[in-house]
Amino acid sequence: MNKMNLEEYKGVFVYAQQVDGELSGIALELLGKARDLAKDLDTNVTAVLVGADVKGLCDKLAEYGADRVIVVEDPELKEYRTEPYTHALASVINEYKPEIMLVGATAIGRDLGPRVSARVATGLTADCTMLEIGDFPLKPLPNQEQKHNQLLMTRPAFGGNTIATIACPDNRPQMATVRPGVMQKIAPIADAKAEIIEYNPGFTPNDNYVEILDIVKSVSETVDIMDAKILVSGGRGVGSPENFKILEDLAEALGGEVSCSRAVVDNGWKPKDLQVGQTGKTVRPQIYFAIGISGAIQHVAGMEESDVIVAINKDESAPIFDVADYGLVGDLNKIVPKLTEAVKAYKASKK
């Protein structure tokens, strides 16, 4: 592979995620961070807007800090699909050569970011909690050149037990994904306008273009799990998003709510606002069912104050049993439906 000419790469770019013609909050949060980074590098901020009929969002991107918006509009981009969106963003990078490319660590961004970084032959640091411009290595080392004005990407490592600072000194762009809620959006700048560039690299459907048959939207009527008296909480051991139906049935029979562990949110099975734990919510229900949850210290920190903890797990050595008042070792697929039936039968007998 030819060595990149790093000098050609300039500017801080943000992937401005939109869904159904509406900008995602993460796009505005990343623009706020991009402005800080661009100031340190004495450069400008570009938002990359990908979709169909999305040009109307340019002014909002300008208000939140974009100096320039590159708009890639095509009928093939109406809904998010991996291949055409990867082609769009990778083409923009190859054409306009950003020094830094930031992407939100949303369900879309976690799919898109790694694909794009592979296609443009650069690295990607995922789930960053801090981004700054500085020297790499952080301290000068013998026989190694210390490079300046590098993007230093900080993220938790080893299950959150340590913090790693990562750089990408030899390739461009320097790419990072950032979790929603970590960076701060700026107060909007009234009547701000950005330079708008329309760019279309051409989209020819190939075998990698999936066909979307149906889009089902869930109506979010989320309750605050912090207020619930009974929580039925599921972890990675539940196995799949569909399997959460078993937990939902139990919660409904008990008049409780469903919550979950971080692994479930990271897998995209449940929304973040149902997450219990150190990086989620701290809950104190009267009864907390921990189903298929191993009981990592970060999770326990969010629920150990519950009045009664009932753990169901097929691994008898799972640490969750150390904090549980009642423990059942076995297959949740068999135990939980029986529990639900028993609750329903008990309620019926009381009528």
C-alpha positions as CSV (number, residue, x, y, z in Angstrom):
1,M,0.0,0.0,0.0
2,N,1.3,3.5,-0.8
3,K,2.1,5.6,2.1
4,M,-0.5,8.3,2.7
5,N,0.4,11.9,2.2
6,L,-0.8,13.1,5.6
7,E,-0.4,16.7,4.6
8,E,-3.2,16.5,2.1
9,Y,-5.7,15.7,4.9
10,K,-7.3,18.8,6.5
11,G,-10.4,19.6,8.6
12,V,-12.7,18.0,11.1
13,F,-15.6,16.1,9.6
14,V,-18.7,14.8,11.4
15,Y,-21.1,12.2,10.1
16,A,-24.4,14.1,10.6
17,Q,-26.8,11.1,11.2
18,Q,-30.4,11.7,10.2
19,V,-33.3,9.2,10.3
20,D,-36.5,9.9,8.4
21,G,-35.3,13.5,7.7
22,E,-34.6,14.3,11.3
23,L,-31.2,14.9,12.7
24,S,-30.1,12.7,15.5
25,G,-29.0,14.4,18.7
26,I,-25.5,12.8,18.4
27,A,-24.9,14.8,15.2
28,L,-25.2,18.1,17.1
29,E,-23.2,16.8,20.0
30,L,-20.3,15.8,17.7
31,L,-20.4,19.2,16.0
32,G,-19.8,20.8,19.4
33,K,-16.8,18.7,20.0
34,A,-15.6,19.1,16.4
35,R,-15.5,22.9,16.9
36,D,-13.1,22.5,19.9
37,L,-10.8,20.2,17.9
38,A,-10.9,22.4,14.8
39,K,-10.0,25.4,16.9
40,D,-6.9,23.6,18.2
41,L,-5.9,22.7,14.7
42,D,-6.8,26.1,13.2
43,T,-9.1,24.4,10.7
44,N,-12.8,24.2,10.0
45,V,-15.8,21.9,10.6
46,T,-17.6,20.0,7.9
47,A,-20.8,18.0,8.4
48,V,-21.5,15.1,6.1
49,L,-25.2,14.7,5.5
50,V,-26.3,11.5,3.7
51,G,-29.9,10.6,2.7
52,A,-32.7,11.4,0.3
53,D,-34.2,14.9,0.3
54,V,-32.2,16.0,3.4
55,K,-30.9,19.4,2.2
56,G,-33.4,21.2,4.5
57,L,-31.3,20.1,7.5
58,C,-28.2,22.2,6.4
59,D,-29.2,25.3,8.3
60,K,-29.6,23.4,11.6
61,L,-26.2,21.9,11.1
62,A,-24.8,25.4,10.6
63,E,-26.5,26.7,13.7
64,Y,-24.8,23.9,15.7
65,G,-21.3,24.6,14.4
66,A,-20.8,23.3,10.9
67,D,-18.8,25.7,8.6
68,R,-19.6,23.6,5.6
69,V,-22.0,20.8,4.8
70,I,-21.3,18.1,2.2
71,V,-24.7,16.7,1.1
72,V,-24.9,13.3,-0.5
73,E,-28.5,12.9,-1.8
74,D,-29.7,9.9,-3.8
75,P,-32.9,7.9,-3.9
76,E,-30.8,4.8,-2.9
77,L,-30.1,6.6,0.4
78,K,-33.7,7.0,1.6
79,E,-33.3,4.4,4.4
80,Y,-30.1,3.5,6.1
81,R,-28.5,0.5,4.5
82,T,-24.9,-0.5,5.1
83,E,-23.5,-0.6,1.6
84,P,-24.8,2.6,-0.1
85,Y,-24.1,4.6,3.1
86,T,-20.6,3.2,3.3
87,H,-20.0,4.0,-0.3
88,A,-21.3,7.6,0.3
89,L,-19.1,8.3,3.3
90,A,-16.0,6.6,2.0
91,S,-16.3,8.5,-1.3
92,V,-16.6,11.8,0.6
93,I,-13.4,10.9,2.6
94,N,-11.4,10.0,-0.5
95,E,-12.6,13.1,-2.3
96,Y,-12.4,15.8,0.4
97,K,-9.6,14.2,2.6
98,P,-10.6,15.1,6.3
99,E,-7.9,14.9,8.9
100,I,-10.5,13.7,11.5
101,M,-13.8,11.9,11.0
102,L,-16.2,11.6,13.9
103,V,-19.2,9.2,13.9
104,G,-21.8,8.7,16.6
105,A,-21.7,5.2,18.3
106,T,-25.4,4.7,17.6
107,A,-26.8,1.5,16.1
108,I,-26.1,3.1,12.6
109,G,-22.7,4.5,13.5
110,R,-21.4,1.2,14.9
111,D,-22.3,-0.5,11.7
112,L,-21.1,2.3,9.4
113,G,-17.9,3.5,11.1
114,P,-15.9,0.2,10.9
115,R,-16.9,-0.4,7.3
116,V,-15.9,3.0,6.2
117,S,-12.6,2.9,8.1
118,A,-11.7,-0.4,6.4
119,R,-12.6,1.0,3.0
120,V,-10.4,4.1,3.3
121,A,-7.7,2.0,5.0
122,T,-7.4,3.8,8.4
123,G,-8.0,2.9,12.0
124,L,-11.0,3.5,14.2
125,T,-11.3,3.9,17.9
126,A,-14.7,2.9,19.1
127,D,-16.8,4.3,22.0
128,C,-14.6,7.2,22.9
129,T,-15.4,9.2,26.0
130,M,-12.8,11.9,25.4
131,L,-11.2,13.5,22.4
132,E,-8.4,16.1,22.4
133,I,-5.5,17.3,20.3
134,G,-2.0,16.6,21.6
135,D,1.3,14.8,21.2
136,F,1.8,11.1,20.6
137,P,3.4,9.3,22.2
138,L,2.1,11.3,25.2
139,K,5.7,11.5,26.6
140,P,8.7,11.5,24.4
141,L,10.3,8.1,24.0
142,P,13.9,7.3,22.9
143,N,14.3,6.5,19.2
144,Q,10.6,7.4,18.4
145,E,9.5,10.6,16.8
146,Q,6.9,12.4,18.9
147,K,4.2,13.7,16.6
148,H,2.2,16.8,17.4
149,N,-1.4,17.8,16.7
150,Q,-2.6,14.2,16.8
151,L,-6.2,13.2,17.8
152,L,-5.9,11.5,21.2
153,M,-8.9,9.2,21.6
154,T,-9.7,8.1,25.1
155,R,-11.9,5.1,25.9
156,P,-12.5,2.7,28.7
157,A,-10.7,-0.6,28.2
158,F,-10.7,-4.0,29.9
159,G,-14.3,-3.8,31.0
160,G,-14.0,-0.3,32.2
161,N,-11.2,-1.1,34.6
162,T,-8.7,1.2,32.9
163,I,-8.6,4.1,30.4
164,A,-6.7,3.8,27.2
165,T,-5.6,6.7,25.1
166,I,-5.2,5.8,21.4
167,A,-3.8,7.6,18.4
168,C,-3.6,6.9,14.7
169,P,-0.4,8.7,13.7
170,D,0.3,7.1,10.4
171,N,-3.0,7.1,8.6
172,R,-5.8,9.6,7.8
173,P,-8.5,10.3,8.6
174,Q,-8.2,9.7,12.3
175,M,-11.6,8.1,13.0
176,A,-13.5,7.8,16.2
177,T,-17.0,6.8,17.2
178,V,-18.5,8.6,20.3
179,R,-21.4,7.5,22.5
180,P,-24.5,9.7,22.5
181,G,-24.7,11.9,25.6
182,V,-20.9,12.2,26.2
183,M,-20.2,15.4,24.2
184,Q,-22.0,18.7,24.6
185,K,-23.8,20.5,21.8
186,I,-23.2,24.3,21.6
187,A,-26.0,26.9,22.1
188,P,-27.3,27.4,18.5
189,I,-25.9,30.3,16.6
190,A,-28.9,32.2,15.2
191,D,-29.1,32.6,11.4
192,A,-25.8,30.8,10.9
193,K,-25.2,29.6,7.3
194,A,-22.8,27.0,6.1
195,E,-21.2,26.5,2.7
196,I,-23.1,23.7,1.0
197,I,-21.5,21.3,-1.4
198,E,-23.6,18.8,-3.2
199,Y,-21.7,15.6,-4.0
200,N,-22.9,12.3,-5.5
201,P,-20.4,9.6,-6.2
202,G,-23.0,7.5,-8.1
203,F,-24.9,4.6,-6.7
204,T,-25.2,1.3,-8.6
205,P,-27.0,-1.4,-6.6
206,N,-24.9,-4.6,-6.3
207,D,-25.2,-7.8,-4.4
208,N,-24.3,-6.0,-1.1
209,Y,-27.4,-3.7,-1.3
210,V,-30.0,-5.3,0.9
211,E,-33.6,-4.8,0.0
212,I,-35.7,-3.4,2.8
213,L,-39.1,-5.2,2.8
214,D,-40.6,-3.5,5.9
215,I,-39.8,-1.0,8.6
216,V,-41.5,-1.5,11.9
217,K,-41.4,1.4,14.3
218,S,-41.8,0.8,18.0
219,V,-43.9,3.5,19.8
220,S,-41.9,4.5,22.8
221,E,-44.0,4.8,25.9
222,T,-41.1,4.4,28.2
223,V,-41.6,4.5,31.9
224,D,-38.9,5.6,34.1
225,I,-37.5,2.4,35.6
226,M,-36.3,4.4,38.6
227,D,-39.9,4.7,39.7
228,A,-40.9,1.0,39.3
229,K,-41.7,-1.1,42.3
230,I,-41.0,-4.3,40.5
231,L,-38.4,-4.8,37.8
232,V,-37.8,-7.8,35.6
233,S,-34.3,-7.3,34.3
234,G,-32.6,-9.2,31.6
235,G,-29.0,-9.7,30.6
236,R,-26.9,-11.2,27.8
237,G,-28.1,-14.6,28.9
238,V,-31.7,-13.9,27.6
239,G,-30.1,-14.6,24.3
240,S,-32.0,-12.4,21.8
241,P,-34.3,-9.3,21.7
242,E,-37.2,-11.6,20.8
243,N,-36.6,-13.7,23.9
244,F,-37.3,-10.6,26.1
245,K,-41.0,-11.3,25.4
246,I,-40.7,-14.0,28.2
247,L,-39.6,-11.3,30.6
248,E,-42.2,-8.8,29.4
249,D,-44.9,-11.4,30.1
250,L,-43.6,-11.9,33.7
251,A,-43.4,-8.1,34.2
252,E,-47.0,-7.7,33.0
253,A,-48.3,-10.5,35.3
254,L,-46.5,-8.9,38.2
255,G,-47.5,-5.3,37.3
256,G,-43.8,-4.4,36.9
257,E,-41.5,-3.1,34.3
258,V,-38.7,-4.6,32.2
259,S,-35.1,-3.3,32.6
260,C,-31.8,-4.7,31.4
261,S,-28.0,-4.8,31.7
262,R,-25.5,-2.9,29.6
263,A,-24.7,-5.9,27.4
264,V,-28.3,-5.8,26.2
265,V,-28.1,-2.1,25.3
266,D,-24.7,-2.6,23.6
267,N,-26.3,-5.3,21.5
268,G,-29.1,-2.9,20.5
269,W,-31.8,-5.2,22.0
270,K,-33.2,-2.5,24.4
271,P,-32.9,1.3,24.6
272,K,-30.4,2.9,26.9
273,D,-33.1,4.4,29.2
274,L,-33.9,0.8,30.4
275,Q,-30.3,0.1,31.4
276,V,-29.4,-0.5,35.1
277,G,-25.9,-0.1,36.3
278,Q,-22.9,2.2,36.7
279,T,-23.3,3.7,33.2
280,G,-27.1,3.3,33.3
281,K,-29.7,4.1,36.1
282,T,-29.6,3.3,39.8
283,V,-32.8,1.5,40.8
284,R,-34.3,0.6,44.2
285,P,-37.5,-1.5,43.5
286,Q,-39.2,-3.7,46.1
287,I,-38.4,-6.7,43.9
288,Y,-35.6,-7.0,41.3
289,F,-35.5,-10.1,39.1
290,A,-32.0,-10.5,37.6
291,I,-32.5,-12.9,34.7
292,G,-29.6,-14.1,32.6
293,I,-27.4,-11.4,34.2
294,S,-24.0,-12.5,35.4
295,G,-23.7,-9.7,37.9
296,A,-20.7,-7.7,37.0
297,I,-19.8,-5.1,39.7
298,Q,-20.9,-2.3,37.4
299,H,-24.4,-3.8,37.1
300,V,-24.6,-4.6,40.8
301,A,-23.8,-1.0,41.7
302,G,-27.1,0.0,40.1
303,M,-29.4,-2.4,41.8
304,E,-27.9,-3.7,45.1
305,E,-30.2,-1.4,47.1
306,S,-33.3,-3.3,45.9
307,D,-35.4,-4.7,48.8
308,V,-35.5,-8.3,47.4
309,I,-33.3,-9.6,44.6
310,V,-34.2,-12.8,42.7
311,A,-31.5,-14.2,40.4
312,I,-32.2,-16.8,37.6
313,N,-29.0,-18.0,35.8
314,K,-27.8,-21.3,34.4
315,D,-24.3,-20.6,35.7
316,E,-24.3,-21.5,39.4
317,S,-21.0,-19.6,39.9
318,A,-22.4,-16.3,38.5
319,P,-21.5,-13.4,40.9
320,I,-25.1,-12.3,40.8
321,F,-25.9,-15.1,43.3
322,D,-23.7,-13.3,45.9
323,V,-26.1,-10.4,46.1
324,A,-29.4,-12.3,45.5
325,D,-31.9,-13.0,48.3
326,Y,-33.3,-15.9,46.2
327,G,-31.4,-17.8,43.5
328,L,-32.6,-20.2,40.9
329,V,-30.0,-22.1,38.8
330,G,-31.5,-23.3,35.5
331,D,-32.8,-22.4,32.1
332,L,-34.6,-19.1,32.1
333,N,-36.6,-20.2,29.1
334,K,-38.2,-22.9,31.3
335,I,-38.3,-21.2,34.7
336,V,-39.6,-17.7,33.7
337,P,-42.8,-18.9,31.8
338,K,-43.6,-21.2,34.8
339,L,-43.2,-18.3,37.2
340,T,-45.5,-16.2,35.0
341,E,-48.1,-19.0,34.9
342,A,-47.9,-19.3,38.7
343,V,-48.3,-15.6,39.2
344,K,-51.4,-15.5,36.9
345,A,-52.9,-18.6,38.6
346,Y,-52.4,-17.0,42.1
347,K,-54.0,-13.8,40.9
348,A,-56.9,-15.6,39.4
349,S,-57.5,-17.5,42.6
350,K,-57.7,-14.3,44.6
351,K,-60.5,-12.8,42.4
